Amino acid sequence: MPEPRIKQSACWGCFCREGVTPEQFVKTAAEVGYRSIEMGPQEHWDLIKAHGLEIAIFVGHKSLTDGLNDPSNHDRIEDELNASLDLAVEYGVPTLLCLSGNRRGMSDEEGLGNCADCLRRVVPAAEARGIALAVELLNSKVNHPDYMCDRTAWGVELCNRVGSPHVKLVYDIYHMQIMEGDLIRTITGNIDYIAHFHTAGNPGRRDLDDEQEIYYPAVMRAIAESGYTGYVSHEFLPKADPMEALRAAFETCDV
């Protein structure tokens, strides 16, 4: 069987729910063809690895709203990221997810400088371990009001200011459809800055079906043709049976 052009991952909390046991979820994901399960409780990481799956990413520091853009958080975040880097090495995790934090009246320029300062403190350790620090792009319109890293151009500028190939972005397709649209052009034009993708249908953050506005097969083909070799992970809340939704999402994105 040929190697899939898209390496697919599944977010634990979206599918291990509604009576689905950890063993059932992990076994089903492996059988369907997933390469990774991410964001799961650490107590289940050995189960994931035992089924031949990787852990593509986990959150490297605490708090979405109190993030990199506030200097009062920098000592804490540096300690948390350094501890997460050690854990990532132990489990072979290639990427740590980072979060800008909320604006709270801060200008984009000040936020860029603060985020870059915090990331530079950890970059040498990330580079030495070969692990990416990826700041997630989230929408500030619907789900995360006031979140700062809510546009691709801002995230790209942050990567450029840090100046390390180990600082990249988590491009959440659902969130960026809400904020920007123009997905394929934006993704392909900035693919070198993207370490990881998340999916969900818009509106509603539900299944990747024909009741939402993103045509995922075309987006996946564009990602595959860009030369991207990282993971695309499903982070939506299934409307019905989680294991059926897990299978359907894989088929939709298996271009």
ChimeraX attribute file (.defattr): number of C-alpha atoms within 10 A of each C-alpha:
attribute: neighborCount
match mode: 1-to-1
recipient: residues
	/A:1	3
	/A:2	4
	/A:3	6
	/A:4	14
	/A:5	17
	/A:6	23
	/A:7	21
	/A:8	24
	/A:9	28
	/A:10	31
	/A:11	22
	/A:12	19
	/A:13	14
	/A:14	18
	/A:15	26
	/A:16	19
	/A:17	16
	/A:18	10
	/A:19	10
	/A:20	14
	/A:21	12
	/A:22	17
	/A:23	14
	/A:24	12
	/A:25	21
	/A:26	26
	/A:27	17
	/A:28	17
	/A:29	25
	/A:30	16
	/A:31	11
	/A:32	14
	/A:33	17
	/A:34	23
	/A:35	22
	/A:36	25
	/A:37	26
	/A:38	23
	/A:39	18
	/A:40	19
	/A:41	10
	/A:42	11
	/A:43	8
	/A:44	14
	/A:45	17
	/A:46	11
	/A:47	15
	/A:48	24
	/A:49	16
	/A:50	12
	/A:51	17
	/A:52	13
	/A:53	22
	/A:54	20
	/A:55	23
	/A:56	27
	/A:57	28
	/A:58	21
	/A:59	21
	/A:60	23
	/A:61	21
	/A:62	15
	/A:63	15
	/A:64	16
	/A:65	19
	/A:66	19
	/A:67	26
	/A:68	30
	/A:69	27
	/A:70	20
	/A:71	17
	/A:72	11
	/A:73	16
	/A:74	19
	/A:75	11
	/A:76	13
	/A:77	24
	/A:78	20
	/A:79	13
	/A:80	15
	/A:81	26
	/A:82	18
	/A:83	13
	/A:84	18
	/A:85	24
	/A:86	15
	/A:87	14
	/A:88	22
	/A:89	13
	/A:90	9
	/A:91	14
	/A:92	15
	/A:93	21
	/A:94	22
	/A:95	27
	/A:96	26
	/A:97	21
	/A:98	28
	/A:99	28
	/A:100	27
	/A:101	22
	/A:102	23
	/A:103	20
	/A:104	12
	/A:105	7
	/A:106	13
	/A:107	10
	/A:108	14
	/A:109	10
	/A:110	13
	/A:111	23
	/A:112	23
	/A:113	16
	/A:114	19
	/A:115	25
	/A:116	22
	/A:117	17
	/A:118	21
	/A:119	25
	/A:120	17
	/A:121	17
	/A:122	17
	/A:123	23
	/A:124	13
	/A:125	15
	/A:126	24
	/A:127	15
	/A:128	9
	/A:129	15
	/A:130	16
	/A:131	21
	/A:132	25
	/A:133	31
	/A:134	27
	/A:135	28
	/A:136	27
	/A:137	28
	/A:138	27
	/A:139	23
	/A:140	19
	/A:141	13
	/A:142	12
	/A:143	12
	/A:144	16
	/A:145	14
	/A:146	16
	/A:147	22
	/A:148	28
	/A:149	28
	/A:150	24
	/A:151	17
	/A:152	23
	/A:153	12
	/A:154	17
	/A:155	25
	/A:156	19
	/A:157	14
	/A:158	24
	/A:159	25
	/A:160	15
	/A:161	16
	/A:162	21
	/A:163	14
	/A:164	17
	/A:165	16
	/A:166	22
	/A:167	29
	/A:168	29
	/A:169	29
	/A:170	26
	/A:171	27
	/A:172	21
	/A:173	26
	/A:174	27
	/A:175	28
	/A:176	20
	/A:177	18
	/A:178	17
	/A:179	18
	/A:180	14
	/A:181	14
	/A:182	10
	/A:183	16
	/A:184	16
	/A:185	12
	/A:186	14
	/A:187	20
	/A:188	18
	/A:189	11
	/A:190	16
	/A:191	18
	/A:192	15
	/A:193	22
	/A:194	23
	/A:195	27
	/A:196	27
	/A:197	23
	/A:198	22
	/A:199	24
	/A:200	26
	/A:201	25
	/A:202	20
	/A:203	15
	/A:204	13
	/A:205	18
	/A:206	21
	/A:207	24
	/A:208	25
	/A:209	17
	/A:210	10
	/A:211	12
	/A:212	15
	/A:213	13
	/A:214	21
	/A:215	13
	/A:216	20
	/A:217	15
	/A:218	14
	/A:219	19
	/A:220	19
	/A:221	16
	/A:222	18
	/A:223	22
	/A:224	19
	/A:225	12
	/A:226	15
	/A:227	12
	/A:228	19
	/A:229	13
	/A:230	19
	/A:231	19
	/A:232	27
	/A:233	27
	/A:234	27
	/A:235	25
	/A:236	25
	/A:237	19
	/A:238	20
	/A:239	11
	/A:240	11
	/A:241	13
	/A:242	20
	/A:243	19
	/A:244	14
	/A:245	20
	/A:246	23
	/A:247	16
	/A:248	16
	/A:249	23
	/A:250	23
	/A:251	13
	/A:252	15
	/A:253	22
	/A:254	17
	/A:255	17
